[in-house]
Amino acid sequence: MSAFEGEDVSRETFDQLTQFAQLVERWTAKINLISKPSVPHIWERHINDSVQLYRHAPQVNSWVDLGSGGGFPAIVLAILSKQDGRDTKFTLVESDQRKCVFLRTAIRELGLNGEVINKRIEEIPGLEADILSARALSDLSTLLGYADLHLRKDGIALFPKGENWKTEDADAKALWHYTCEPIPSLTNPSAAVLRIKDISHV
């Protein structure tokens, strides 16, 4: 269980995460879910990075993940939510049809509470999410525009960001008002998880 940096997970949850990792590895051989060089490091690079978002999220009814791709963080979060007996519904938005087939397969095989929307983010009516997440999707200014559309007014956005997060934050403040709590990343000391709320146009 050391892969979780102290996260308390059951054997069943660990087994489900292992099953998901194997699923990603098999499908990545056919479609580009994650970069092939990162496949041997899937726990450190992708699963741990997704797990840390769960720690900063309250229990909610609706969690929307944008650009879900290979299922990080959404599938990992749904597995953890299932362990804790939460009834959170995860909505995964992905424009690539082949990745949507993968995501639906993962949800079905792992018995998760989730649905997949195969559309572009801008084409979907507001989803009124309690929590909105997006990993490696776009710059912060663009993500805040998506959050303005799909996040409840009292909702929380969780955006993991890399080493340039301070620059992105400064750029975004020219376009948006918001409250941002940067949480140091457990997987990269120079990165951060941005916990954002109270979003409005400048």
Helices and strands as residue ranges (DSSP letters): G 2-4, H 11-28, G 36-41, H 42-42, I 43-47, H 48-55, E 62-66, H 74-83, E 89-93, H 97-110, E 114-117, G 121-123, E 129-134, H 140-150, E 151-161, H 165-172, E 176-184, E 192-201
